[in-house]
Amino acid sequence: MVVFYARIFRGNQMMKLPASHLVPGDIIFLEEGDKTEIGKVAESIQEIVQPKMHFNEKVSQLAFQMAVFAIIGAGLTFIIGYFIEGLI
C-alpha cells in the first residue's frame, strides 16, 4: 500500500502527515516538482519564453542611449561648474 504525505500548516506548526489525516482548515503547502496538477502547471509556466518584440528592443536601446547621455551631461555640468567656480 502506498501512503501519500502532505506538508501542512496546522496549529502554528508545519508538519508532514499522511494525506488521509487531512482535515478541513489545514493549509497545504505545494512546491514546484510536487506530483500534483498544480506542480505540473507551475513547471509549464516556467518553461514559457516570451519573445522580444521589435518595440521592446527599440525601447531598451532608447533607454540605454538616454542613460549614457544623462551621465555625459552630468559629467560635463560638473566639469564646467568646477572650472567656472575656480575662475571666480
N, C-alpha and C positions, 0 to 999 in steps of 0.2 A: 504494500500500500504506500502510495506517495503522499507525503504531507507537504502542503504549501504553507509557507510562512509569510507574514506581513509585518512590515515596520510600522508601528502605530505610535501615536501620542495619546496617552490616557493618564489622567490624574497628575498632570505636570511632570510626567515621566515618558521618556522614549523607550519603547520596548519592542521585542520581536516575539510574536506569538503565532501559533498555528492559525491559519485563516479561519478555521472552524470556530475559534474563540472570539471572533469579532462581534461587537455589539453596536447598536445604533449610538452615534455620538463619538465613536472612535475617529481620530483623524489619521488617515492612511498616507504614508509618505511613499512617493514613487520617484524613481530616478530613471534617467535615460539608460537603456540597456535592460531594464526590467522586462520580463517576458509578459508584457501586457499590451493591449491595443494602444494605450497612451504612450508607452515606451516606443512602440513602432512609429507612431505619428511624430514624436519628438525627434526620432532618428531621421525620418524622411524630411522633416522641415530643415534640419541642419544640412542636408545634402543639396538643398536648393541653392543655385548660384545665380545671383542677379547679374544680368548682362549690363555692361556700361553702355548707356545711351550716348549718342553724339552730343546732346545738350549738356549732360552731366560732365563729359570730358571737357567741353569748352568752358563751363563754369569753373571747373577745377583749375584749368590753365589761367583763366582770368583772375581767380583768387590768388594764385601764386604770383602773377605779374604785379598785382596791386600790392601784395606784401613786400615784394622786392622794391618797388617804387617808394613805398612808405618808409622803409628802412633807409634807403638812399636819401630821401627827402629829410628825414630826421637827422641823419648824419651831416648833411650839408647845412642844415639850420644850426646845428651845434657848432660846426666849424666856423661859419660866418659870424655867429654870435660871439664866439670866443675871440676872433680877431677884431671885431668892432669894439668889444668891451676892452680889449688890450690897447686900442688906439686912443681911447678917451682918457 
